[in-house]
């Protein structure tokens, strides 16, 4: 029982099947009271399905789910008083003002927060009298958060709160979500942006193809996949021809044809390489060793190699490695 | 908030949204009045020799039926589909608001509109075209309005089940009612129309609403008119609407 008391969400072996497709294939998830957890994964990974099962908006095929100590399959109005939900791509009725919509929704709860206070919380006080159709994307999202907060919930779900936003709108939404922390609200948010998860959450749970593939802080996740660093330099400064064989083999995959010709080691190949590629990059985990070898090769070739740069693995690299999604082009 | 307070709040915001929507106010308030003026102008407001009543005695109840269908069926269906497709209904499902209070709020708003339009149409008919409500017919009028509003509200929710998108909603609802107006004593009396046309009118609910309302203004109806079987047919359509709604209504967007 003491376990239940500090767990806002507890999910064991959750499954959801649509015909032949298993959208959620055995998810385990726990969120402590007061924690902000990001549920990270690519589109179609099962994030929204899972969250909507927790919100009692969808039924599940099997598994155990407890949200605030209640099985959502037996959700009551009393239970719904305690949760706040921001759906993906939330829209509002355009003919109402922000304040009117909040007031309208406050009637749904037993002891709602005052409208002015809610608008203040999400930074929409100035836009209180603005018709929602004239609000920006970021403002619309903050209004959706306001509606989730009006009932003074213990737990808030946010489904992809910034998808499709420009950087400024994203920043706005982040500020609002950061603000939830000071209210002591437990938050489960879904996102397919690693940097968003890193910025907003205490902990990141990664889902891919309906399964949890990692769970931890951003540095922990990075350590878990141990992604290599990128070492790069200007092609004009040092040709791969001058490199020892071992380093040539580390040349990045997309320079494959360059690598092949560099291995041939002809003068003609060298000139071609210089024309075609501006920078060369090596991918390695042995950063120190490789840099020493590179500098030795550079010295032998008589170049200072001032253009040398070492880039540690990015959050995106970690994310792509975790989710096994090599084709994702919409990160960041 | 108490359930009654929630109902009042929902109805209030529905009416506010209605007032702010130019399309809704035009089709539900302005257009019926324009029709009333146009029809009585075209056909004059003479005494019809066969019935002994004025032409407007036919049009006032017809236009009243049109306004009732517009407020309870068309307007409610279109608003509901817009809310469904924009995800507002889905978000509402995640709140403690009971579904019946949401539906009740919308029906209450439609009822207020119905009462408003009834007063407006009767007022214009009385002042402009000397069409009077027969005092003995007032109970019949109220019952017809109540049964009609309930039935068309239910059908309004039911029709949302076949509307795939918010763009489709106005087209589909109009497709349902526009042809029926012509065979349902709304635009033109169906007397003397081909058998198949009167049959279609008799099957669907609009004609029963229009004819039941017509009794209210008929200066020659005997005693207290109680068009009971018209109410039964309207009520049956209402029950059909409730059953379809219970079985097929969805809160989540189709797209």
Interface residues (C-beta under 8 A of the other chain):
Chain A: X55 X56 X57 X77 X78 X80 X81 X83 X85 X87 X89 X90 X91 X92 X93 X95 X96 X100 X104 X105 X107 X108 X109 X110 X144 X147 X151
Chain B: X1 X5 X6 X9 X10 X13 X16 X17 X20 X21 X82 X83 X86 X87 X88 X90 X91 X92 X93 X94 X95 X96 X97 X98 X252
